[in-house]
């Protein structure tokens, strides 16, 4: 009797599977071709994609920053890394708090609007101050609306793709502020200095990078690029400070001393990248960065001004909310 019962149960299972298969076959027979399904999905996706996105109105970087104009040959030796714009140190620290408050307010609107995004790129030589700048400038920003990515030596998977693949995968989605601590420019900087690819390869990448940034801009992502410009003497002091302070040993890599020997080669690589990749939609901003308080203020002010130019707006609220009451 038990066997019959088991056999009966198995028969029921088979019947259910057969019924399901028949239903699936029937549904497939009535489904439109894949092209039609894709068109229907694309129409739904398009409802949420802004069609009128353009680059924000051109806004000058904060006073004290040197913007490389498209077609201009960058000359880093002519830019004083000690420059402070004549600003007062203590007053600048207070002004930084006000700029951070502006960023926080505008970031909330950008996140709520969910139409566009901002990508902030930081490049510098070792000890240039990328980490410190990000901490100081974005303090208090809602982490739900901001992502920071640090790019180091490519993983095996990343190395198996084109050089832009790993960067494109980390660009900010709509409503987000994305921050690149080092970026796609590593592939025309360290790759060049260390001779990891032929010159023909890294030279062709300037055009590919410009196209990549233009594509991001046309897709609704504003690209803001800062090069933190420090002197060789300043780098020496910062490296010595890391060696002298046990709590900073984790930040020191003996390889930094080897890299320092290539100072001139890196300066040449930075110069070419700033010259060839300063475009109308994504110009390079050179920030005198020996004085950290000045660096932080002018970068925060530029980010706030850029967000203000984007002018993100809160979405329209559902009708009738103002008249609603919350039950006890």
Helices and strands as residue ranges (DSSP letters): H 2-30, H 34-46, E 65-68, G 76-78, H 89-113, E 117-124, H 130-137, G 143-145, E 146-150, H 156-159, H 165-168, E 177-181, G 184-188, H 190-193, H 199-218, E 221-229, H 232-244, G 246-251, H 255-260, H 263-276, E 284-288, H 292-310, G 321-323
